Amino acid sequence: MARKSISKKPKPAAPRRKASRPNLTERILDVAEELFGRVGYGGTTTRAIASRARVNVGQLHYYFESKRAIFEAVVARHGTEVTERRRQLLVEAKARYPRGIVPLEVLVDALVRPLLMAEPRVGGQRRASMQMHARLFTDPDDTASIVRADIYDETNALYVEAIQRALPKIPAKTLYWRYYFMMGAYVWTLLQPGRLESISQGRCDPADMETAIREIVPFVCAGLAAPVAR
């Protein structure tokens, strides 16, 4: 049931040459992450990345051959960690339930927790990373769509299959819609918009991810398992 990626799997997005200064490539990627998160793939230029990273464009291309190579490296730093953790949690859950039917709440928790609770890199900024990945899911640029698919589609397919086993009476087409709505819920949570704090009159902290997970899991489960409209 997985949507096949419209491109081949990208090569590992790594610097073209080993940096002579150990922190230079990380600085470039940190700057790029912030810019991609704020203005998207299309709105970010290599010149802007170079300027913010305090290198010239020639130096930038010494380590990364193109803007897309930088983008792939930025996405892979966080995305690969998230998808591998999701995969691990799913394997562990299936082992705990030998019949192969994992409870829905376990599946949803395993799906959202690695993304919402991802630890920042050493020296990295959690806010920039979360904003970057929220932007990744909403950026209409074709390159962003392709990179997103290459990173996330395989594990999404695994979870869709597992949710189908937990909800055998929900038609596949309906389940895809509901899975899509679920993605919207956790992406909005990643963005941490100030609206939550505003409408709750300060009672809710949008940065409190443990509470967010505790609230989002039953909400999503109810939506996934809701009676199908006739």
N, C-alpha and C positions, 0 to 999 in steps of 0.2 A: 504493500500500500504506500510505500515511500515515493515521494516525488523525486525523480532522478535529477541530479544536478545538470544544468545546461552547459557545464564546462567540465574539462578534465580536472582531476584533483590537482591543486597547485603544488609546485615544488615547495619544500620547506622554505619559508620566508626568512632567510638569514642574510647577514651582511655579505656583500660580494667578496670582501677581503677582511682579514682579521684586523681589528682596530689596533693602532699603535698605542692609543690611550684607552685603557680598559673601560672607562665609563662613557666614552663618546657615543657609541651606538645606543646605549641605554638612554642617554640624554636626548638623542634624536628621536627615539621612539616615545619617550615621555612627552616631549613637545608635540609630536605628531598626534599622540593620543588625545591630548587636550584640544588641539585644533580640529581633529576629525569629530570629536564629541560636540564641539560648539557649532561648527558650520558644515559638517558633513564631508563626504568624500569629494563631491564636486566643488565645494566652496573652499577647499584647502589646496594650496599650491606648494610645490617644492621650495619655491623662493621664500614663502612665509615660514616653512619649517626650518629652513637653513638659517634664516634671520633670528628666529626665536632660540634656536640651538647654538647660536654664535659660531656658525661655520659658514663657509661660502658654498655656493651651489655645486662647484666642482668637488669639494670635499664630500658633500652629501652623496653625490653620485659615485664617489669612490667606494662607499660602503653599501649603497642601495642603488640598483640600476634604474629605478623608476618610482614614481609616486605609488603605483600599485604595489610594488615590492615592499614599500614602507607600510602601506595599509595592511597587507597580508601579515606582516610581522607583528604589527600592533594587535590585530584581531587574534592572531594565534597565541600571543602571550597569555591572554585571559581565556579565550574560547576553548582552546585545547584542554586546559586545566578543568574547565567546567564540564565539557563533554566526557572526559575520562572519569571524572568523579561521578557523573550521572550513570555512566556505564557500570562502574564498580558497585554503586548502590543498587542498581537493578539486578546485577548478578547475585549480590548478597541477599536481596529480598526474595529472589526466586529460590535460592537455596533454603531459606527459612520456610517456604511454602512449597513442599515437594510436588503438589498437584499442579503447580505452575500457574495458579490463580492467586495473584498478589492482591491484597485488599486495596481498594481505590485510594484510601487516604495515605497509605504507604507509598504508592506510586506518585501521587501528587507531591508529597513532601520531598521525595527523592528527586523529583524533577525541578522544583523551584529552589530548594535549599542551596545547591551548589552555585546557582547564579546570584541569589540574593545575599548569601553569606560568604562569598568569595573573599579571601584575605588579600589585602593589598600587597604588592611586591615590596621587597625591602627598599625603603626610600621612596616608594611610589605613593600615589595619592588615590585612595579608594574612590573618592567622589569623581575624579576625572575618568577612572576606569569604568565606573558604573554608567556615567553619562555617555561615554564612548559606545558602550554596548547597547544602551537604550537607543542611541542614534542609529546603530547598526541595524536594529530590527525595524526601524521606521524610515530609513534613508531610501528614497526611490531610485537612486542611481543604480544602473545596471551592474556596475562593478561591485557595489556594496551587496547587491542581491546575490551575485555569484559567490562572493567570498563567504557570505552568511550561509548559503546553502552548503558549500563545501565543508564548513566547520560543523554545522548543527543538524543537517538533514538526516544523517545516518542514525544518530541517537534519538531524534524525534520519531523516526519510524519504529524504533525498538519500543518506545513508550506508547505509541499509538497501538501497536500490536498487543502490548501488555494490558492496556486499558480496555481494549476490545474483549479480551478474555475475562476481565473483571465485570464488564457490562455487555454480556452477549446479546441482550435484547435491544440494544441501541443500534439502529441502522448505521452502516459505515459512513454514509454521507452526512448524517446528523452529527456523528462523532467528530468528523473532521471540522465541522463548523464550531462545535463546542471546544475542541482543542485550540482552534484559532482564537476564540474568545478568551480562553485561558491565557494564551500568550499575551494578549492585550493587557490583561490584568497584571501580569508580573512585569511586563515592560514599563507600564505606567508606574508601578511601584519602584522600579529601578530609577526612573526619572526623579523621584522624590519631589513632586511638585508641591509648592507651598499651599495649594488649595486644601489639603487634608488638615494642616495646622489651622488654616483659616476657618473652615466650616465646622471644625471640632472646637473652636475657640480655645486652642492651645492644649486640649486634652490629649491629643494624639501627636506623637512625634514621628514624622515620616522617615526619619533616619533609624528608627528602632526596628531593625530587621527581624529580630526574634519574635517580636509581637506581630510584625507583618506576616511572618510565616504562620504563626498560630492562628491568625485571622483568615489568611487567604486559603489555607488548605480546606477547611470545611466549606467555605464559600464556593471554591472551584469544584469540589466533590459534589455539592448539591446541584450545581449547574450541569456537570457531566452526566449525572445520574437522573436528571429530571425526566418526568414522563414525556414521551414524544407527542407533539401536537398532531392531532388528526386533521 
